[in-house]
Amino acid sequence: MNILGFNPYHHSSVCLLQDGEIKHFIQEEKIGNKKKYSAYPFRTFIDILQNYKIDFVTWASPSIQFPLNSNDSVPYWTEIAWKYHPKSISKDYSSLHHVSHCSHAFYNSGFKHCIGIVIDGLGSSVEDLGQETETIFECSYPANFKVIYKNICNLSPLEKTTNFNNSYKNTYITRNLTLSRIYETITMYLGWSRNEAGKTMGLAPYGKFNSSFPSFFNKKIGNPNVFYTNINEKRNDNHNGTFIDENKNPQLKILKNPKEWHHNQSKITNLEKDLAWHVQNDTQRVVGDYIEKAIEETGLKQICCAGGYFLNCVTNYYLIKRFPDIEFYFEPIANDAGTAIGAAKLLWHMETQDKTVRPLKSLYLGPKYSKKEILERIKKYVDN
């Protein structure tokens, strides 16, 4: 069985899964050698369709640039797949974004029964309640992902919470910012895009505790006295509409354009460094609290982690030190690119009920090149 899994959102990617094994995976941006966070993996998507017989096509993220449904209510990408393989079957897992993240980490981890934790900016919409931001699962074969805790963030004033379905156990709704959204907000406040949180992580070690800073969290939810949301307010390239309340917190106000010091370190001040330290320290502590809760509830000693936040290797190291008796697996392709693999593996194990454990053994999942091709490319580069 050949399954084409893909991610049509930022960090777009394509995976070919053959009988449960990853045959090929690549992010679209790797082909053009330019970071674009592109949401249209056309080149890799069509390349797989042209070169392999495809039985299933699946995805676990929505597509902003190219909506999933055309005027005929047929998924846009399904129409493309049918041009090459009319008998292929589409499986839409866009409502299972966090499950897809978790399945990716779980099936790659080699664990048979474990805790799965997913933390990202925003996941799937849950009815009209908002969007998932943090989810903790209990994972087991062949395809069991039991929710033991879920946060839903509802920041839109137009959305209602009156139709809450009581079947959503251990699910909590908040109108305050949650963990990754806070990290994104500080990242954008420091002049970067929300997808450049790694730069905030890199700046954090240069800062220190600042007693004038309020806590960024009330328990596990963002402090409403520090952050606010206004989706109609656009400034500092902030595309989330989430901001620091400078009126309530004048001590946090940056007085110059951050881009002035992005390429001239002599212009950076302690304020910027301490903001990065503070958001790193506060978020990693909250992640640890989530994990402590999950261990207490399940008694499990193995944990797999996915979602964009777990690209934060500083947090990952903190967790290993905080929980020395726990065995962690941190998915290396933790961001949305990995959902191409996650959706494909989820479909495989759901359709076949296969319980084969296939731990990830290599990150070399893209195209293969012969020694001759490599030498020819090097020679061409040198000659130019």
Sequence and secondary structure as in RCSB ss.txt:
>XXXX:A:sequence
MNILGFNPYHHSSVCLLQDGEIKHFIQEEKIGNKKKYSAYPFRTFIDILQNYKIDFVTWASPSIQFPLNSNDSVP
YWTEIAWKYHPKSISKDYSSLHHVSHCSHAFYNSGFKHCIGIVIDGLGSSVEDLGQETETIFECSYPANFKVIYK
NICNLSPLEKTTNFNNSYKNTYITRNLTLSRIYETITMYLGWSRNEAGKTMGLAPYGKFNSSFPSFFNKKIGNPN
VFYTNINEKRNDNHNGTFIDENKNPQLKILKNPKEWHHNQSKITNLEKDLAWHVQNDTQRVVGDYIEKAIEETGL
KQICCAGGYFLNCVTNYYLIKRFPDIEFYFEPIANDAGTAIGAAKLLWHMETQDKTVRPLKSLYLGPKYSKKEIL
ERIKKYVDN
>XXXX:A:secstr
 EEEEEE SSS EEEEEETTEEEEEEEHHHHHTS    S  HHHHHHHHHHS  SEEEESS  SSS SB TTSSB
HHHHHHHHH TT EEEE GGGHHHHHHHHHHHHH  SEEEEEEE S   B TTS EEEEEEEEEETTTEEEEEEE
EEE   TT   TT  TTSTTEEEESS  HHHHHHHHHHHTTS GGGHHHHHHHGGG    TTS  SEETTEE TT
TEEE TT   TT SS EEE TTT GGG   S THHHHT GGG  HHHHHHHHHHHHHHHHHHHHHHHHHHHHH  
 EEEEESGGGG HHHHHHHHHH TT EEEE TT SGGGHHHHHHHHHHHHHH          S  S    HHHHH
HHHHHHHH 
